[in-house]
Amino acid sequence: MLLNFEIAPELAPYVADAVVRFRYLNPGMDVMISGATAVIAGNEVVDIRDLEQQFMFCLYRQKIYSETLPLRRALVAGVTGR
């Protein structure tokens, strides 16, 4: 099984962390990134749309985490007085 799809340029900074999360959740899959293209390969028979959806979920989750990290740090600092 081989899945090949494009990654939007605005999501590029989050790809590396998303790949780590995706590989943790799908240990039998290999992910290769080349520019704006992601290639997911594995020996398992899976629904390709579901696999792409899982990877995109990991990617968007990392984006949200990264963008909200300064806010969460400020909130914790304000509550704890640090």
OpenMM code with the backbone's topology and positions (N, CA, C; nanometers):
from openmm import Vec3, app, unit

residues = "MET LEU LEU ASN PHE GLU ILE ALA PRO GLU LEU ALA PRO TYR VAL ALA ASP ALA VAL VAL ARG PHE ARG TYR LEU ASN PRO GLY MET ASP VAL MET ILE SER GLY ALA THR ALA VAL ILE ALA GLY ASN GLU VAL VAL ASP ILE ARG ASP LEU GLU GLN GLN PHE MET PHE CYS LEU TYR ARG GLN LYS ILE TYR SER GLU THR LEU PRO LEU ARG ARG ALA LEU VAL ALA GLY VAL THR GLY ARG".split()
positions = [
    Vec3(0.0843, -0.1168, 0.0000),
    Vec3(0.0000, 0.0000, 0.0000),
    Vec3(0.0887, 0.1230, 0.0000),
    Vec3(0.0548, 0.2177, -0.0853),
    Vec3(0.1323, 0.3409, -0.0970),
    Vec3(0.0354, 0.4574, -0.1128),
    Vec3(0.0483, 0.5570, -0.0278),
    Vec3(-0.0370, 0.6756, -0.0314),
    Vec3(0.0519, 0.7967, -0.0527),
    Vec3(0.0173, 0.8781, -0.1497),
    Vec3(0.0958, 0.9952, -0.1860),
    Vec3(0.0014, 1.1152, -0.1896),
    Vec3(0.0299, 1.2204, -0.1123),
    Vec3(-0.0553, 1.3387, -0.1144),
    Vec3(0.0236, 1.4640, -0.0821),
    Vec3(-0.0325, 1.5770, -0.1202),
    Vec3(0.0317, 1.7070, -0.1020),
    Vec3(0.0005, 1.7637, 0.0364),
    Vec3(0.0966, 1.8376, 0.0900),
    Vec3(0.0795, 1.9060, 0.2179),
    Vec3(0.0815, 2.0561, 0.1902),
    Vec3(-0.0161, 2.1266, 0.2423),
    Vec3(-0.0249, 2.2710, 0.2227),
    Vec3(0.0990, 2.3386, 0.2812),
    Vec3(0.1522, 2.4406, 0.2130),
    Vec3(0.2744, 2.5079, 0.2600),
    Vec3(0.2632, 2.5644, 0.4015),
    Vec3(0.1455, 2.6110, 0.4410),
    Vec3(0.1314, 2.6679, 0.5753),
    Vec3(0.1391, 2.5617, 0.6852),
    Vec3(0.1306, 2.4336, 0.6481),
    Vec3(0.1413, 2.3261, 0.7471),
    Vec3(0.2820, 2.2671, 0.7541),
    Vec3(0.3707, 2.3103, 0.6658),
    Vec3(0.5056, 2.2539, 0.6572),
    Vec3(0.5842, 2.2592, 0.7891),
    Vec3(0.5737, 2.3666, 0.8698),
    Vec3(0.6526, 2.3698, 0.9938),
    Vec3(0.6133, 2.2618, 1.0955),
    Vec3(0.4983, 2.2005, 1.0787),
    Vec3(0.4470, 2.1057, 1.1775),
    Vec3(0.4608, 1.9605, 1.1335),
    Vec3(0.5140, 1.9384, 1.0151),
    Vec3(0.5176, 1.8037, 0.9571),
    Vec3(0.6031, 1.7083, 1.0394),
    Vec3(0.7217, 1.7483, 1.0792),
    Vec3(0.8120, 1.6570, 1.1506),
    Vec3(0.7485, 1.6021, 1.2787),
    Vec3(0.6882, 1.6896, 1.3579),
    Vec3(0.6237, 1.6446, 1.4817),
    Vec3(0.4998, 1.5609, 1.4529),
    Vec3(0.4276, 1.5943, 1.3469),
    Vec3(0.3095, 1.5169, 1.3094),
    Vec3(0.3482, 1.3766, 1.2655),
    Vec3(0.4601, 1.3626, 1.1977),
    Vec3(0.5071, 1.2305, 1.1540),
    Vec3(0.5382, 1.1432, 1.2756),
    Vec3(0.6001, 1.2008, 1.3760),
    Vec3(0.6312, 1.1253, 1.4980),
    Vec3(0.5027, 1.0751, 1.5625),
    Vec3(0.4040, 1.1624, 1.5757),
    Vec3(0.2757, 1.1230, 1.6358),
    Vec3(0.2065, 1.0166, 1.5508),
    Vec3(0.2061, 1.0351, 1.4184),
    Vec3(0.1410, 0.9401, 1.3278),
    Vec3(0.2070, 0.8025, 1.3349),
    Vec3(0.3405, 0.7999, 1.3380),
    Vec3(0.4109, 0.6713, 1.3432),
    Vec3(0.3889, 0.6017, 1.4765),
    Vec3(0.3698, 0.6785, 1.5829),
    Vec3(0.3378, 0.6187, 1.7125),
    Vec3(0.2011, 0.5512, 1.7059),
    Vec3(0.1055, 0.6168, 1.6434),
    Vec3(-0.0298, 0.5628, 1.6341),
    Vec3(-0.0433, 0.4528, 1.5285),
    Vec3(0.0463, 0.4503, 1.4306),
    Vec3(0.0435, 0.3529, 1.3215),
    Vec3(0.1828, 0.2931, 1.3049),
    Vec3(0.2235, 0.2029, 1.3949),
    Vec3(0.3622, 0.1557, 1.3953),
    Vec3(0.4044, 0.0793, 1.2697),
    Vec3(0.3129, 0.0258, 1.1931),
    Vec3(0.3494, -0.0493, 1.0733),
    Vec3(0.3672, 0.0363, 0.9498),
    Vec3(0.3513, 0.1668, 0.9631),
    Vec3(0.3565, 0.2566, 0.8474),
    Vec3(0.4872, 0.3355, 0.8453),
    Vec3(0.5392, 0.3559, 0.7264),
    Vec3(0.6558, 0.4418, 0.7072),
    Vec3(0.6091, 0.5697, 0.6401),
    Vec3(0.6624, 0.6827, 0.6839),
    Vec3(0.6260, 0.8122, 0.6274),
    Vec3(0.7522, 0.8786, 0.5750),
    Vec3(0.7450, 0.9230, 0.4504),
    Vec3(0.8554, 0.9957, 0.3896),
    Vec3(0.8039, 1.1310, 0.3433),
    Vec3(0.8775, 1.2351, 0.3724),
    Vec3(0.8387, 1.3701, 0.3335),
    Vec3(0.9420, 1.4214, 0.2345),
    Vec3(0.8934, 1.4730, 0.1237),
    Vec3(0.9817, 1.5310, 0.0225),
    Vec3(0.9181, 1.6608, -0.0244),
    Vec3(0.9719, 1.7724, 0.0240),
    Vec3(0.9132, 1.9014, -0.0110),
    Vec3(0.7729, 1.9130, 0.0447),
    Vec3(0.6758, 1.9309, -0.0433),
    Vec3(0.5363, 1.9453, -0.0015),
    Vec3(0.4575, 1.8167, -0.0245),
    Vec3(0.5282, 1.7040, -0.0392),
    Vec3(0.4622, 1.5770, -0.0653),
    Vec3(0.4912, 1.4790, 0.0469),
    Vec3(0.3863, 1.4134, 0.0936),
    Vec3(0.4016, 1.3081, 0.1935),
    Vec3(0.3713, 1.1741, 0.1271),
    Vec3(0.4520, 1.0762, 0.1590),
    Vec3(0.4308, 0.9409, 0.1092),
    Vec3(0.4224, 0.8490, 0.2298),
    Vec3(0.3126, 0.7759, 0.2396),
    Vec3(0.2935, 0.6814, 0.3490),
    Vec3(0.2920, 0.5422, 0.2876),
    Vec3(0.3746, 0.4538, 0.3392),
    Vec3(0.3855, 0.3188, 0.2864),
    Vec3(0.3731, 0.2184, 0.3996),
    Vec3(0.3129, 0.1053, 0.3682),
    Vec3(0.3000, -0.0010, 0.4668),
    Vec3(0.2545, -0.1293, 0.4009),
    Vec3(0.2666, -0.2381, 0.4734),
    Vec3(0.2277, -0.3689, 0.4220),
    Vec3(0.0838, -0.4047, 0.4539),
    Vec3(0.0210, -0.3279, 0.5407),
    Vec3(-0.1151, -0.3573, 0.5830),
    Vec3(-0.2158, -0.3106, 0.4783),
    Vec3(-0.3290, -0.3781, 0.4727),
    Vec3(-0.4377, -0.3360, 0.3857),
    Vec3(-0.5274, -0.2443, 0.4681),
    Vec3(-0.5316, -0.1166, 0.4291),
    Vec3(-0.6108, -0.0179, 0.5022),
    Vec3(-0.6841, 0.0708, 0.4025),
    Vec3(-0.7830, 0.1408, 0.4518),
    Vec3(-0.8558, 0.2374, 0.3699),
    Vec3(-0.7661, 0.3597, 0.3515),
    Vec3(-0.7331, 0.3918, 0.2286),
    Vec3(-0.6412, 0.5023, 0.2000),
    Vec3(-0.6969, 0.6351, 0.2489),
    Vec3(-0.8262, 0.6572, 0.2324),
    Vec3(-0.8859, 0.7832, 0.2791),
    Vec3(-0.8759, 0.7955, 0.4304),
    Vec3(-0.8942, 0.6834, 0.5002),
    Vec3(-0.8844, 0.6848, 0.6461),
    Vec3(-0.7424, 0.7146, 0.6901),
    Vec3(-0.6449, 0.6580, 0.6210),
    Vec3(-0.5059, 0.6815, 0.6545),
    Vec3(-0.4667, 0.8274, 0.6328),
    Vec3(-0.5109, 0.8853, 0.5213),
    Vec3(-0.4840, 1.0270, 0.4960),
    Vec3(-0.5511, 1.1140, 0.6013),
    Vec3(-0.6731, 1.0776, 0.6395),
    Vec3(-0.7448, 1.1535, 0.7417),
    Vec3(-0.6702, 1.1467, 0.8753),
    Vec3(-0.6175, 1.0307, 0.9103),
    Vec3(-0.5419, 1.0169, 1.0351),
    Vec3(-0.4163, 1.1035, 1.0334),
    Vec3(-0.3452, 1.1048, 0.9201),
    Vec3(-0.2239, 1.1853, 0.9116),
    Vec3(-0.2573, 1.3340, 0.9192),
    Vec3(-0.3600, 1.3759, 0.8480),
    Vec3(-0.3983, 1.5176, 0.8505),
    Vec3(-0.4450, 1.5584, 0.9902),
    Vec3(-0.5115, 1.4681, 1.0619),
    Vec3(-0.5516, 1.4972, 1.1990),
    Vec3(-0.4290, 1.5208, 1.2859),
    Vec3(-0.3264, 1.4350, 1.2713),
    Vec3(-0.2018, 1.4538, 1.3470),
    Vec3(-0.1364, 1.5868, 1.3115),
    Vec3(-0.1415, 1.6225, 1.1844),
    Vec3(-0.0803, 1.7472, 1.1379),
    Vec3(-0.1531, 1.8688, 1.1945),
    Vec3(-0.2846, 1.8703, 1.1869),
    Vec3(-0.3609, 1.9836, 1.2403),
    Vec3(-0.3515, 1.9901, 1.3923),
    Vec3(-0.3464, 1.8744, 1.4574),
    Vec3(-0.3335, 1.8733, 1.6027),
    Vec3(-0.2010, 1.9366, 1.6444),
    Vec3(-0.0938, 1.9057, 1.5709),
    Vec3(0.0363, 1.9654, 1.6009),
    Vec3(0.0351, 2.1150, 1.5759),
    Vec3(-0.0327, 2.1580, 1.4705),
    Vec3(-0.0435, 2.3006, 1.4396),
    Vec3(-0.1129, 2.3742, 1.5542),
    Vec3(-0.2230, 2.3213, 1.6000),
    Vec3(-0.2983, 2.3831, 1.7089),
    Vec3(-0.2152, 2.3848, 1.8372),
    Vec3(-0.1479, 2.2743, 1.8655),
    Vec3(-0.0632, 2.2673, 1.9842),
    Vec3(0.0447, 2.3751, 1.9800),
    Vec3(0.1133, 2.3861, 1.8681),
    Vec3(0.2223, 2.4833, 1.8541),
    Vec3(0.1733, 2.6269, 1.8629),
    Vec3(0.0586, 2.6546, 1.8029),
    Vec3(0.0070, 2.7917, 1.8027),
    Vec3(-0.0478, 2.8342, 1.9379),
    Vec3(-0.0933, 2.7404, 2.0180),
    Vec3(-0.1511, 2.7766, 2.1477),
    Vec3(-0.0523, 2.7627, 2.2633),
    Vec3(0.0672, 2.7107, 2.2369),
    Vec3(0.1654, 2.6910, 2.3432),
    Vec3(0.2012, 2.8202, 2.4163),
    Vec3(0.2273, 2.9327, 2.3480),
    Vec3(0.2580, 3.0571, 2.4213),
    Vec3(0.1428, 3.1020, 2.5116),
    Vec3(0.0207, 3.0862, 2.4651),
    Vec3(-0.0954, 3.1237, 2.5452),
    Vec3(-0.1055, 3.0365, 2.6700),
    Vec3(-0.0845, 2.9064, 2.6543),
    Vec3(-0.0918, 2.8165, 2.7691),
    Vec3(0.0201, 2.8443, 2.8690),
    Vec3(0.1389, 2.8745, 2.8176),
    Vec3(0.2503, 2.9089, 2.9072),
    Vec3(0.2196, 3.0357, 2.9862),
    Vec3(0.1655, 3.1361, 2.9193),
    Vec3(0.1307, 3.2623, 2.9873),
    Vec3(0.0217, 3.2387, 3.0915),
    Vec3(-0.0735, 3.1564, 3.0594),
    Vec3(-0.1819, 3.1268, 3.1523),
    Vec3(-0.1288, 3.0569, 3.2776),
    Vec3(-0.0441, 2.9557, 3.2594),
    Vec3(0.0127, 2.8853, 3.3733),
    Vec3(0.1006, 2.9794, 3.4551),
    Vec3(0.1795, 3.0630, 3.3891),
    Vec3(0.2638, 3.1583, 3.4607),
    Vec3(0.1792, 3.2563, 3.5409),
    Vec3(0.0669, 3.3019, 3.4828),
    Vec3(-0.0191, 3.3936, 3.5541),
    Vec3(-0.0872, 3.3312, 3.6740),
    Vec3(-0.1260, 3.2070, 3.6627),
    Vec3(-0.1946, 3.1374, 3.7712),
    Vec3(-0.0974, 3.0989, 3.8826),
    Vec3(0.0217, 3.0567, 3.8452),
    Vec3(0.1179, 3.0123, 3.9467),
    Vec3(0.2059, 3.1244, 3.9987),
    Vec3(0.2004, 3.2423, 3.9359),
    Vec3(0.2773, 3.3562, 3.9816),
    Vec3(0.4248, 3.3476, 3.9451),
    Vec3(0.4576, 3.2750, 3.8409),
    Vec3(0.5983, 3.2623, 3.7999),
    Vec3(0.6310, 3.3577, 3.6906),
] * unit.nanometer
topology = app.Topology()
chain = topology.addChain("A")
for resn in residues:
    res = topology.addResidue(resn, chain)
    for name in ("N", "CA", "C"):
        topology.addAtom(name, app.Element.getBySymbol(name[0]), res)
